[in-house]
Amino acid sequence: SVINANILNTLIKRQVIQFVQQVGILLCIWCTVALIQYVSEVFEQHLIQNLDIAIRTDIVTVLTAEPYNIYNRRDSATYESWLNNDLQLINQQGFESLFVVIEDIAGALLALVTLAYFHWLLASAAAVLTGLIILLPRLLDHRLSVTSTGLTHQNEQFVSATHDALHVFNLLYTFQSLPLLIAKVRSASMALKYANVKRTVVQTQIGIIGFLGNILSQVVLIGLAGLLAVQHFVSIGTINAVGSLAGNVFNSLGNLSNTLGLIRGTQPFFQKYVDEQAFMTAPSVKTTNAQKDVPIVLQLNNVSYHYPASSILLIDHVSQTFYPGQKILLTGASGTGKSTLLKLIAGYLPLTEGTIMLSRHQISARSANYVLSKVLYLDQQPLLIQGTVRENLRLNQTFTDQQLIHQLLQMKLVTSEKDGAHFLNLQVGTDGNCLSGGQRQRLALARALLRQPEVLLLDEGTSAIDPATAICIEKLLLNMPALTLIMISHTVHDQVLPLFSRVIDFANLTRTQNTQNN
Ligand SMILES: Nc1ncnc2c1ncn2[C@@H]1O[C@H](COP(=O)(O)OP(=O)(O)OP(=O)(O)O)[C@@H](O)[C@H]1O
């Protein structure tokens, strides 16, 4: 702007050489601006991506510290939304806006100093008008925060609904109900649209307030410069410079209130992560050598449980003792609470009444890691990660290929070591869809046995395996002397029944005191 003023002044005075010099300087300045722009854009992207990685790592760290039941109170799609949609909004509203704010403040300060260089009255007037432009849009802060929170919830619901709809594609395909998938995605999109529009309305209102303040302030400042020029306090060229400087200050600061509003709008996202942290578990308890020496025994004392969302007491004062190496068959009608009991023993669900002792220690007093290092629960639906069989068996822990192949052979997934080496590299697909149901169950069993658990809780773990192979695998488990096994099965084979130490009918567990059955 100073150079622009100089150019106009040299023209008025017909100084050709000085005019050319000033134009040259202007050109150099713009080239430097272009270079700074280029370097800062690349730097910004590096910084934003690093911040994203840090936030994602923080979120996942909080989630991995949560107990099983706390994590499972939301579906995984909600967490996906946190890691993707929220991050996108944080990037756009937060980080990108932050760089704009830095640029705006730097530009505005420079412009104010330049105005002061022309005349102190210009700088003072600009400073007062600036304050007004920044403060006015804050009136809409609360509405922006509310609509931003609404948008983040809607994002979660959208991802959850679409995830669910796409997940059941095979079901809808079989029943020729695929239009339902379209309808679900459409209705989730409509809800998301309204949340987005609501927030944009507030954002635009903030923008308009800033814009109007900006225009009015520019007019006032140019008028003031004109007055000062008429009074010969400043040169005529100054009016030209003040015009562009005023534009610079008020455009930047008019936007500033808008961008600051956007940045403040990201606060609800972070608040959500902070709230989540409140659920973090207590620090893990160290296991002493003396505790390790205690023989494994499970003891349930008056255990009762109902899910928070239901008033039905599924487990009603159950007392049982399990000795090391025992093999228990748990039978009973569907939906009565057998899996729930195993989840309580594994420490997945918090006990509401009674105690469960593992190695003579209350599991509620032990860290989740301690319980999980001794007790392994195998779900009815084995979960597999996308990747190779090897990755699924190791889950980031160290096992040699030989150990892995040994388990594959035991679970009859392969017939030779050579086949095993090949099978380890097989990609299992999404949710293990490249494997059969029986193969998935055997892979889950191999993965569990690799860890040599002291107690294995097997929930219908062989239900999808052909009878001949299932009998072989069950015999193998039942003949492991050190393993304490509690197995739920609706289809137990006659050949393995005598190998169980005890058969417990779940219906007889409730309100019975059973301490010494063998
Ligand atoms: N997270 C949950 N929240 C609320 N209720 C649940 C939850 N999980 C299971 N239930 C309910 O608890 C009851 C017992 O379920 P559970 O899975 O323990 O039964 P089960 O005896 O293992 O059945 P099955 O033999 O069919 O596997 C069921 O009625 C079920 O609807």
The ligand as an SDF file (V2000), in Angstrom:
LIG
                    3D

 31 33  0  0  0  0  0  0  0  0999 V2000
  -25.8300  -56.0050   25.8350 N   0  0  0  0  0  0  0  0  0  0  0  0
  -27.0430  -56.4200   26.2070 C   0  0  0  0  0  0  0  0  0  0  0  0
  -27.9340  -55.5460   26.6830 N   0  0  0  0  0  0  0  0  0  0  0  0
  -29.1560  -55.9330   27.0740 C   0  0  0  0  0  0  0  0  0  0  0  0
  -29.5800  -57.2240   27.0420 N   0  0  0  0  0  0  0  0  0  0  0  0
  -28.7400  -58.1430   26.5580 C   0  0  0  0  0  0  0  0  0  0  0  0
  -27.4260  -57.7990   26.1230 C   0  0  0  0  0  0  0  0  0  0  0  0
  -26.8080  -58.9360   25.7080 N   0  0  0  0  0  0  0  0  0  0  0  0
  -27.6980  -59.9290   25.8850 C   0  0  0  0  0  0  0  0  0  0  0  0
  -28.8330  -59.4600   26.4000 N   0  0  0  0  0  0  0  0  0  0  0  0
  -30.0370  -60.2490   26.7500 C   0  0  0  0  0  0  0  0  0  0  0  0
  -29.6710  -61.1360   27.7800 O   0  0  0  0  0  0  0  0  0  0  0  0
  -30.3170  -62.3830   27.6050 C   0  0  0  0  0  0  0  0  0  0  0  0
  -29.2920  -63.5020   27.7420 C   0  0  0  0  0  0  0  0  0  0  0  0
  -28.3820  -63.4270   26.6860 O   0  0  0  0  0  0  0  0  0  0  0  0
  -27.1880  -64.4530   26.5800 P   0  0  0  0  0  0  0  0  0  0  0  0
  -26.4610  -64.1610   25.3170 O   0  0  0  0  0  0  0  0  0  0  0  0
  -26.4130  -64.4590   27.8340 O   0  0  0  0  0  0  0  0  0  0  0  0
  -27.9900  -65.8360   26.4670 O   0  0  0  0  0  0  0  0  0  0  0  0
  -27.4830  -67.3100   26.1700 P   0  0  0  0  0  0  0  0  0  0  0  0
  -28.0460  -68.1840   27.2250 O   0  0  0  0  0  0  0  0  0  0  0  0
  -26.0170  -67.3360   25.9980 O   0  0  0  0  0  0  0  0  0  0  0  0
  -28.2050  -67.5850   24.7840 O   0  0  0  0  0  0  0  0  0  0  0  0
  -27.7550  -68.5000   23.5420 P   0  0  0  0  0  0  0  0  0  0  0  0
  -27.7030  -69.9060   24.0440 O   0  0  0  0  0  0  0  0  0  0  0  0
  -28.8580  -68.2850   22.5670 O   0  0  0  0  0  0  0  0  0  0  0  0
  -26.4490  -67.9680   23.0770 O   0  0  0  0  0  0  0  0  0  0  0  0
  -31.0120  -62.3430   26.2600 C   0  0  0  0  0  0  0  0  0  0  0  0
  -32.3870  -62.1960   26.4900 O   0  0  0  0  0  0  0  0  0  0  0  0
  -30.4920  -61.1120   25.5910 C   0  0  0  0  0  0  0  0  0  0  0  0
  -31.4820  -60.4650   24.8540 O   0  0  0  0  0  0  0  0  0  0  0  0
  1  2  1  0
  2  3  1  0
  2  7  2  0
  3  4  2  0
  4  5  1  0
  5  6  2  0
  6  7  1  0
  6 10  1  0
  7  8  1  0
  8  9  2  0
  9 10  1  0
 10 11  1  0
 11 12  1  0
 11 30  1  0
 12 13  1  0
 13 14  1  0
 13 28  1  0
 14 15  1  0
 15 16  1  0
 16 17  2  0
 16 18  1  0
 16 19  1  0
 19 20  1  0
 20 21  2  0
 20 22  1  0
 20 23  1  0
 23 24  1  0
 24 25  2  0
 24 26  1  0
 24 27  1  0
 28 29  1  0
 28 30  1  0
 30 31  1  0
M  END
$$$$
